[in-house]
């Protein structure tokens, strides 16, 4: 055998070996990647809508959980922003450098079969909130509160707007600040606000956020949302801003949005240091703040940041309260929900977020805090909400996740699908 033939055969065997190894690697990658996608798609409850109309065939079916997304499909909380929305720069600036989102937790009790308790009148200040020896807040009425639910303090005097579903499963009592000072009671609150029904349309806006009298439960970030399995938020949000800096001062006009609310904070037009002091007529109590449809989601560092931004694009957030300092807050739930098997599931959104993403929702610094401030700096006020609110909405969304008649979810061509894409960790 000549040297040339020996070299040729050895070279061919070597080349064949290389090609075989490459084929094995490619086959293995395709096989296992396909398996991972199949498993993810089968096990996930994610329902991210396609961003453009021509991808409508990818829309995932969504069912509406009345406990998680209460009120009529045409309520302000459940309708997406329509393509006729007119945007004016809100002029919001990054909050205090060491603070991202602060907590403003709504106390939500949806357990109509729970044991009944008195709800007594308490004070507002921290040292009086658990003094529950007063008169009944609602004369002669006891309210269902499970024995495994209690509230906690975050901050000195948190708002803690309350929503309690009554025994009839229809009416929601709203009050502030709602405290269940230990599991099993006692329970107390200081102020009563409108009682509404689960299927409400117009009255769904009313509630116990004291600055605006907007809902205690509508627009709240709820347990089960902003997770890998369920990233798409299907409702409007709520936001608190620094009124002294941003909300329209009384000398320039009404400090509240006529189309939504009939009041602002009692000190809005006072001589107090915390009186409203903003100069932008588009930013008032009750205003709807949103990101424009062309906001670049890829500018954000984290997946939860992009999830939050998507909600600000599609639904926006109503200003409901004053933070009374140079920070922002997104109202989240500390809730208990009755399950079909009779169990009362207690959950805190902020705790769920930390367990899911490895960082606090109200982290002071880090990637998610950076994303939140980027969102804030790019917010606009939807100004035709003030004079003609019906003009800004798309058609009602009877099947959340597949709204019709709107062109708002154009998010820089983001490729959204029915299962969660690979998720980034959030910097602690």
C-alpha positions as CSV (number, residue, x, y, z in Angstrom):
1,X,0.0,0.0,0.0
2,X,1.5,3.3,-1.0
3,X,2.0,6.2,1.4
4,X,-0.5,8.3,-0.7
5,X,-3.3,5.6,-0.4
6,X,-2.6,5.2,3.3
7,X,-2.8,8.9,3.9
8,X,-6.0,9.1,1.8
9,X,-7.8,6.4,3.8
10,X,-6.7,7.7,7.1
11,X,-7.9,11.2,6.1
12,X,-11.2,9.9,5.0
13,X,-11.7,8.0,8.2
14,X,-10.8,11.1,10.2
15,X,-13.1,13.3,8.2
16,X,-16.0,10.8,8.5
17,X,-15.4,10.7,12.3
18,X,-15.6,14.5,12.5
19,X,-18.8,14.6,10.4
20,X,-20.4,11.8,12.6
21,X,-19.6,13.7,15.8
22,X,-21.1,16.9,14.4
23,X,-24.2,15.0,13.3
24,X,-24.6,13.6,16.8
25,X,-24.3,17.0,18.4
26,X,-26.8,18.5,16.0
27,X,-29.3,15.7,16.6
28,X,-28.9,15.9,20.3
29,X,-29.4,19.6,20.4
30,X,-32.5,19.5,18.2
31,X,-34.0,16.6,20.2
32,X,-33.5,18.0,23.6
33,X,-34.3,21.5,22.6
34,X,-37.6,20.3,21.2
35,X,-38.3,18.3,24.3
36,X,-37.6,21.4,26.5
37,X,-40.0,23.5,24.4
38,X,-42.7,20.8,24.5
39,X,-42.4,20.5,28.3
40,X,-42.4,24.3,28.7
41,X,-45.4,24.7,26.5
42,X,-47.4,21.9,28.1
43,X,-46.7,22.8,31.7
44,X,-46.9,26.6,31.5
45,X,-50.0,28.8,31.9
46,X,-48.4,31.7,30.2
47,X,-50.6,33.6,27.8
48,X,-48.6,36.4,26.1
49,X,-50.5,37.8,23.2
50,X,-48.7,38.3,19.9
51,X,-47.7,41.9,19.4
52,X,-49.0,42.4,15.9
53,X,-52.3,41.7,14.2
54,X,-50.7,39.5,11.6
55,X,-49.7,37.0,14.3
56,X,-53.2,36.6,15.7
57,X,-53.2,32.9,15.0
58,X,-50.7,32.5,17.8
59,X,-53.0,34.0,20.4
60,X,-53.4,31.7,23.4
61,X,-56.7,31.0,25.0
62,X,-57.3,32.7,28.3
63,X,-60.1,32.3,30.8
64,X,-61.1,35.0,33.2
65,X,-60.8,34.3,37.0
66,X,-63.3,36.7,38.6
67,X,-61.4,36.7,41.9
68,X,-58.2,37.7,40.1
69,X,-59.7,40.0,37.5
70,X,-63.0,41.3,39.1
71,X,-65.6,43.7,37.6
72,X,-67.3,44.1,34.2
73,X,-65.2,43.7,31.1
74,X,-65.9,47.3,30.3
75,X,-64.8,48.7,33.7
76,X,-61.8,51.0,33.7
77,X,-59.7,48.2,35.1
78,X,-60.3,45.6,32.4
79,X,-60.2,47.6,29.1
80,X,-57.0,48.1,27.2
81,X,-56.0,51.5,25.8
82,X,-57.2,52.0,22.3
83,X,-55.5,53.3,19.2
84,X,-57.1,56.7,19.6
85,X,-55.3,57.5,22.8
86,X,-53.6,60.9,22.9
87,X,-50.3,61.1,24.9
88,X,-48.7,64.0,26.7
89,X,-45.4,63.6,28.4
90,X,-46.0,63.2,32.2
91,X,-42.6,64.7,33.0
92,X,-41.9,62.2,35.8
93,X,-38.4,61.9,37.0
94,X,-36.4,59.2,38.6
95,X,-37.3,59.0,42.3
96,X,-34.9,59.2,45.1
97,X,-31.6,57.6,44.1
98,X,-31.7,54.8,46.7
99,X,-35.3,53.8,46.1
100,X,-37.0,51.8,43.4
101,X,-40.7,50.9,43.9
102,X,-42.1,51.2,47.4
103,X,-44.8,49.0,48.8
104,X,-48.4,50.0,49.0
105,X,-50.3,46.8,49.8
106,X,-54.0,46.3,49.3
107,X,-55.6,44.0,51.9
108,X,-57.9,41.7,49.9
109,X,-60.1,39.1,51.6
110,X,-62.1,37.0,49.2
111,X,-63.4,34.3,51.5
112,X,-67.2,34.5,51.8
113,X,-67.5,31.2,53.7
114,X,-64.9,32.1,56.4
115,X,-65.8,32.6,60.0
116,X,-67.5,36.0,60.7
117,X,-65.7,38.6,62.8
118,X,-66.5,42.1,64.0
119,X,-64.8,44.9,62.2
120,X,-64.3,47.7,64.6
121,X,-63.4,51.4,64.3
122,X,-59.7,52.1,64.9
123,X,-57.3,55.1,64.4
124,X,-55.1,56.0,61.5
125,X,-51.7,56.3,63.3
126,X,-49.6,53.2,63.7
127,X,-50.0,53.0,67.5
128,X,-53.8,53.0,67.2
129,X,-54.4,50.6,64.3
130,X,-54.7,47.5,66.5
131,X,-56.8,49.2,69.2
132,X,-59.9,47.3,68.2
133,X,-62.1,48.0,71.2
134,X,-64.2,50.6,69.4
135,X,-67.7,50.5,67.8
136,X,-68.5,48.4,64.8
137,X,-67.3,50.1,61.6
138,X,-70.5,48.8,59.9
139,X,-73.2,48.7,62.5
140,X,-74.5,45.2,63.2
141,X,-72.5,43.6,60.4
142,X,-69.8,40.9,60.8
143,X,-67.4,40.1,58.0
144,X,-65.9,36.8,56.8
145,X,-62.2,36.7,57.6
146,X,-60.3,33.3,57.7
147,X,-58.5,32.4,60.9
148,X,-55.2,32.0,58.9
149,X,-55.1,35.6,57.7
150,X,-53.3,38.5,59.4
151,X,-51.9,41.7,58.1
152,X,-48.4,43.1,58.6
153,X,-46.9,46.6,58.6
154,X,-44.6,47.8,55.9
155,X,-43.6,51.4,56.7
156,X,-44.8,53.7,59.4
157,X,-48.4,54.4,58.3
158,X,-49.1,52.3,55.2
159,X,-52.4,53.0,53.4
160,X,-53.5,49.3,53.5
161,X,-56.7,49.8,51.5
162,X,-59.1,47.0,52.3
163,X,-61.5,44.9,50.2
164,X,-63.6,42.3,51.9
165,X,-66.0,40.0,50.0
166,X,-69.2,39.5,52.0
167,X,-71.0,36.2,52.6
168,X,-73.3,36.7,49.6
169,X,-70.2,36.4,47.3
170,X,-71.4,39.6,45.5
171,X,-70.6,42.7,47.5
172,X,-67.2,44.0,48.4
173,X,-66.8,46.2,51.5
174,X,-63.9,48.7,51.1
175,X,-62.2,50.5,54.0
176,X,-58.8,51.9,55.1
177,X,-56.5,51.1,56.7
178,X,-57.6,47.4,57.2
179,X,-55.8,45.5,59.9
180,X,-56.2,41.9,61.1
181,X,-53.7,42.2,63.9
182,X,-53.3,38.5,64.5
183,X,-54.6,35.4,62.9
184,X,-58.2,34.9,64.0
185,X,-58.7,38.5,64.8
186,X,-59.4,41.1,66.0
187,X,-60.0,43.2,62.8
188,X,-60.3,47.0,62.5
189,X,-60.3,49.9,60.1
190,X,-60.7,53.7,60.4
191,X,-62.7,54.8,57.3
192,X,-65.5,53.4,55.2
193,X,-65.6,53.8,51.4
194,X,-68.1,52.7,48.8
195,X,-69.3,49.1,48.7
196,X,-69.3,47.6,45.1
197,X,-70.3,44.4,43.4
198,X,-68.1,41.9,41.5
199,X,-69.8,42.5,38.2
200,X,-69.8,46.3,38.5
201,X,-69.0,48.5,35.5
202,X,-69.2,52.2,36.5
203,X,-69.1,51.7,40.2
204,X,-66.0,49.5,39.9
205,X,-63.9,52.6,40.0
206,X,-64.8,53.5,43.6
207,X,-62.9,52.3,46.6
208,X,-60.7,53.0,49.5
209,X,-57.5,54.5,48.1
210,X,-57.9,57.6,50.2
211,X,-56.3,60.1,47.9
212,X,-58.5,59.3,44.9
213,X,-61.4,57.1,46.3
214,X,-60.5,54.7,43.5
215,X,-60.7,50.9,44.0
216,X,-59.1,48.8,46.7
217,X,-59.0,45.7,44.5
218,X,-59.3,46.9,40.8
219,X,-55.9,47.4,39.3
220,X,-54.0,45.7,42.1
221,X,-51.1,43.4,41.2
222,X,-52.3,40.0,42.4
223,X,-50.7,36.7,43.4
224,X,-50.2,34.5,40.4
225,X,-49.3,37.5,38.2
226,X,-45.8,38.5,37.0
227,X,-44.6,34.9,37.2
228,X,-42.8,32.7,34.7
229,X,-46.0,30.7,34.3
230,X,-48.3,33.8,33.9
231,X,-46.3,36.8,32.9
232,X,-49.0,38.8,31.0
233,X,-51.0,41.2,33.2
234,X,-54.5,41.5,31.8
235,X,-55.7,44.7,33.6
236,X,-54.8,48.3,34.3
237,X,-52.5,49.0,37.2
238,X,-52.4,51.6,39.9
239,X,-49.6,54.0,40.8
240,X,-48.8,56.4,43.6
241,X,-46.7,59.5,42.9
242,X,-45.2,62.4,44.9
243,X,-48.2,64.8,44.9
244,X,-46.2,67.8,46.0
245,X,-43.9,67.5,43.0
246,X,-46.2,66.2,40.3
247,X,-50.0,66.5,40.9
248,X,-51.6,69.7,39.5
249,X,-51.6,72.5,42.0
250,X,-55.0,74.0,42.7
251,X,-54.1,77.5,41.4
252,X,-53.7,75.9,37.9
253,X,-57.0,73.9,37.8
254,X,-58.8,71.0,39.5
255,X,-56.3,68.7,41.1
256,X,-58.2,65.6,40.1
257,X,-59.6,64.0,37.0
258,X,-63.2,64.9,36.5
259,X,-63.9,61.8,34.4
260,X,-62.9,59.4,37.2
261,X,-63.0,60.9,40.7
262,X,-64.8,63.5,42.6
263,X,-62.1,64.3,45.2
264,X,-58.4,64.6,45.9
265,X,-56.5,64.5,49.1
266,X,-58.0,66.8,51.8
267,X,-54.7,68.7,51.8
268,X,-54.5,69.1,48.0
269,X,-55.4,72.8,48.1
270,X,-54.2,73.6,51.6
271,X,-51.3,75.6,52.9
272,X,-49.6,72.4,54.2
273,X,-46.1,71.6,53.0
274,X,-47.5,68.4,51.3
275,X,-50.1,70.3,49.2
276,X,-50.2,69.4,45.5
277,X,-47.6,71.4,43.6
278,X,-47.2,70.2,40.1
279,X,-47.6,72.3,37.0
280,X,-48.5,69.8,34.3
281,X,-52.3,69.8,33.7
282,X,-52.1,66.3,32.3
283,X,-50.9,64.8,35.7
284,X,-53.7,64.9,38.3
285,X,-55.2,62.5,40.8
286,X,-56.9,59.8,38.7
287,X,-54.9,60.4,35.5
288,X,-54.0,57.4,33.4
289,X,-50.3,57.0,32.8
290,X,-49.0,54.8,30.1
291,X,-46.0,53.9,27.9
292,X,-46.3,54.7,24.3
293,X,-46.8,51.7,22.0
294,X,-43.3,52.1,20.5
295,X,-41.5,51.9,23.8
296,X,-38.5,49.7,23.4
297,X,-38.8,46.7,25.7
298,X,-35.3,45.6,24.8
299,X,-34.0,48.7,26.7
300,X,-34.9,46.9,29.9
301,X,-32.6,44.5,31.7
302,X,-35.0,42.1,33.3
303,X,-38.0,39.9,32.4
304,X,-40.2,41.2,35.2
305,X,-39.3,44.8,34.1
306,X,-40.5,43.9,30.6
307,X,-43.7,42.3,31.9
308,X,-44.5,45.4,33.9
309,X,-43.7,47.6,30.9
310,X,-46.0,45.6,28.7
311,X,-48.9,46.2,31.1
312,X,-48.1,50.0,31.0
313,X,-48.3,49.9,27.2
314,X,-51.5,47.9,27.0
315,X,-53.5,49.1,30.0
316,X,-51.6,51.9,31.8
317,X,-51.9,52.8,35.5
318,X,-54.2,55.2,37.2
319,X,-52.8,57.6,39.8
320,X,-54.6,56.6,43.0
321,X,-52.6,58.0,45.9
322,X,-49.8,60.3,47.1
323,X,-46.5,58.8,48.3
324,X,-45.8,62.0,50.3
325,X,-42.1,61.7,49.4
326,X,-40.0,61.5,46.3
327,X,-40.7,57.9,45.5
328,X,-43.3,55.8,43.6
329,X,-45.5,52.9,44.6
330,X,-47.3,50.2,42.7
331,X,-50.2,48.8,44.8
332,X,-49.9,45.0,45.3
333,X,-52.0,42.4,47.1
334,X,-51.7,40.9,50.5
335,X,-54.6,38.6,50.1
336,X,-56.5,35.5,51.1
337,X,-58.8,33.7,48.6
338,X,-61.2,30.9,49.2
339,X,-60.4,27.8,47.1
340,X,-62.9,25.3,45.6
341,X,-61.9,22.8,48.2
342,X,-62.7,25.2,51.0
343,X,-59.1,26.0,51.8
344,X,-58.2,29.7,52.3
345,X,-55.0,30.5,50.5
346,X,-53.0,33.3,51.9
347,X,-50.5,35.0,49.6
348,X,-48.5,38.2,49.5
349,X,-47.5,39.4,46.1
350,X,-44.2,41.0,47.2
351,X,-43.2,37.7,48.8
352,X,-44.2,35.7,45.8
353,X,-42.2,38.1,43.5
354,X,-39.1,37.6,45.6
355,X,-39.5,33.8,45.6
356,X,-40.0,33.8,41.8
357,X,-37.3,36.2,40.7
358,X,-34.8,36.2,43.6
359,X,-35.1,39.9,44.3
360,X,-37.5,42.2,46.2
361,X,-40.2,43.9,44.3
362,X,-39.4,47.0,46.2
363,X,-35.6,46.7,45.8
364,X,-33.7,49.9,46.3
365,X,-31.1,49.3,43.6
366,X,-30.3,46.7,41.0
367,X,-31.6,45.7,37.6
368,X,-35.3,45.7,38.4
369,X,-35.1,49.1,40.1
370,X,-33.3,50.4,37.1
371,X,-36.0,49.0,34.8
372,X,-38.8,50.6,36.9
373,X,-37.1,54.0,36.8
374,X,-36.7,53.7,33.0
375,X,-40.5,53.0,32.8
376,X,-41.3,56.0,35.0
377,X,-39.1,58.4,32.9
378,X,-41.0,57.3,29.8
379,X,-44.5,57.6,31.1
380,X,-47.1,59.7,29.3
381,X,-50.6,60.8,30.4
382,X,-53.4,59.7,28.2
383,X,-55.1,63.1,28.1
384,X,-58.3,62.4,26.2
385,X,-59.1,60.2,29.2
386,X,-59.9,63.4,31.0
387,X,-62.5,64.9,28.7
388,X,-63.9,61.8,26.8
389,X,-62.7,58.6,28.5
390,X,-64.6,56.3,26.2
391,X,-62.6,57.6,23.2
392,X,-59.3,56.1,24.5
393,X,-60.4,52.5,24.8
394,X,-60.5,49.6,22.4
395,X,-63.6,47.5,22.3
396,X,-64.5,45.5,25.4
397,X,-62.2,42.6,26.2
398,X,-64.7,39.7,27.0
399,X,-61.9,37.2,26.6
400,X,-58.9,38.7,28.4
401,X,-55.7,38.2,26.4
402,X,-57.4,38.5,23.0
403,X,-58.7,42.1,23.0
404,X,-60.4,43.3,19.8
405,X,-60.4,46.7,18.1
406,X,-57.1,48.0,19.5
407,X,-53.6,48.6,18.1
408,X,-51.7,49.3,21.3
409,X,-49.4,46.3,21.8
410,X,-46.8,47.1,19.2
411,X,-43.8,46.6,21.3
412,X,-40.9,47.1,19.0
413,X,-41.8,43.9,17.2
414,X,-41.3,41.8,20.4
415,X,-41.7,38.1,19.7
416,X,-44.2,36.9,22.2
417,X,-45.4,33.3,22.4
418,X,-47.7,31.0,24.5
419,X,-44.9,29.8,26.8
420,X,-42.3,31.7,28.7
421,X,-39.1,32.6,27.0
422,X,-35.8,32.0,28.9
423,X,-35.9,34.3,31.9
424,X,-33.2,36.4,33.3
425,X,-32.4,36.5,37.0
426,X,-33.0,39.8,38.8
427,X,-29.9,41.4,40.3
428,X,-30.3,41.5,44.1
